[in-house]
Amino acid sequence: MSPCRHRPDQRGVVLVLSLLVLLVMGIIATTVARTNQLQLHMAGNDEARIAALQQALAVADGIFARSANTLATGGVGHRNCLADTLDAGCDDHTLTLDQGVLPAVGDLNAAVLRLAPEEGRMPVLSEGAANSTVHYRVARFELQVVYDGTAGGTGRASLAQGVLVRFPHSARSGGGIP
């Protein structure tokens, strides 16, 4: 048998250093895990925000697709809302949408606001779009869409879009000379 040699100058320094290195690695691993979790939440919120914005844009396109939604009835400040909205600030509730455009989940509020009366002349057009035989008048509208799908996990979006709507207004179109 060989005698056990014990060195009196060793006092567990390697063990203490190993534990400190493990502690630092544990802190780094915890920080990385928390950062990844935060990035995952941020990506989910971004996805929900984009889904809500796409829904609001689809509603805006659906409203502009029907010419009856932007008729030049009422004066400046006339506000036309969706038929099933209970907004007290609306003058009419005659906005209509196709069933495919309506969101399956969430609250939708949309209104078309008349900003300006018909103007005497339409703004300057490109040569290809200009037509000298028929005069047009223009009315300016603003579409306001608020979609809240937070209950269904899709986020919330608010959208305001301006649009100029042209109306034929000349002797040839039956509207008289501008």
N, C-alpha and C positions, 0 to 999 in steps of 0.2 A: 504494500500500500504506500501510496505517496502522500506525504503530508500536505494538507491544505495550506496554501500560502495566502495570507490575508495582507493586503497592502493597507497600511494605516492612513494613507493620504486620500483614499477614495471615500467620499461621503454622499454619494447619490447625485452628483452634479449632472450626469447624463440623464438620469430620470427626470430631474426638474426641468432641464432644457427640453426634453421630449414632450413633457406635459405642456410647457409654454408654447411650443410649436403646434401641438394639437389644438390648444385653445385658440390660437390665432387662426388656424385653418377652419375651425368651427365657426368663428365669427365671420370669416370671409364667406363660407358656405351659406350661412344664415342670411347675410346681406344679399348675396346673389339670388337666393330663393325669393326673398321679399321683393327685390327689383323685378324679377321675372313675373311675379304675381301682379305687381303694379302695372307692368307693361301689358299684361294680358287684360286687365281691367280697362286700361286706356284704349286698347285695340277694340274691345267689345263696345265701349262707349262711342268710338269713332264709327263703328259699323252701324250702331243704332241711330246715330245722328244722320249718317248718309242715307239709311233706309227711310227715315222720316222726311228728309229733304226730297228724295225721289218721289215719295208719296205726294208731297205738297206740289211738286212740279207736275206730276201726272194730273192732279186736280186742276191746276192752272191751265194745262193744255186741254183738258176736258171742257172747261168753261169757255175757253176761246174757240173751241171747235164748233160751238153752237152760236150762230150769229144772233139769235134771239136773246142771248145773255148780255150783249153789248149794244142794245138798241138805244137810240138817242131820245129816250123818253125822260121826262122830268128835267128839272133845271140843274144848275151847278150845285153840287153837294148831294144830289140824289143818290141814295145808297140802296142797292139791290142785293139781298142775301139769299142763301139757300132756303128752300121751301120748309125744311124741318127745323130751322133755327128759331130760337125764341129771343133773339137780340132786339132790344127795345129801340136801338138806334137805326133800325132799318126802315126804309120807306116802303119797299116791296119785298116780297118773299117769293120771287119767281125764277131764281136761278135753278137750272136743271143740269144734271149730270147723267151720263150713262151708268148703268149698274156696274160695269167692269171697272170704272174709275173710282167708285166709292171704296174707302178702306174697309177691310173686314173687321179690324180691331181699332179702337181709339176714337177720339173726338175730333170732329172736323168742323171748322167755321170758315166760311168763305163769303166774300162780299165784293161787289163791283161798285166803285165810287166814281161818279161823274165829276171830273175836275174842271173842265172848261167847256164852254158852249161851242157850237160849230163855228169854225173859223172861215173867213172869206175865201181863202185859197189854201190848197194843200201845199205842204213844204216841197222844196225842190226835189225832183226825182231824177234818176239817171235817164239818159236818152232812150234806152230800151223800154223803160217802164212808163215814160211820159205818153200822154194821149191828148191831143189837142181838140178832139171832136166832142168830148164829154168833160164838163167841169165837175170837180168834186169839192165837197166840204169835208171838214175833219172834226171829229169830236175826240176829246182826250179822256181816257178812263184810267183808273188804278185798280188793280186786282189785289186783294189782300186775302191770303190763305194762312190759316193757323191749323196745324195738325199736331195733336197730342196723342201719341201712341205709347206713352210710358207704361200704361197698364198692361199692354201686350208685349212690352220689351223692345219697342222699335224707336223710342226717343220722341223728341219734340222738335218741330221746325216751324218757323214763321217766314213768310215770303210776301214780298210786295213787288208787283210788276206793273209798269206803265205800258199803255198801248194807245196808238192812234187808230181810230176806225174811220174809214172813208165812206162817204155817202155820195152817190151820184146826185148832181144838182145842176142841171142845164136844160135847155129847151129840148134837146134830143133825149134826155133821160126822163123827162116829164116833171122836172123839178123847177123849171124857170131859170132865167139867167142869173148867175151869182152876182 
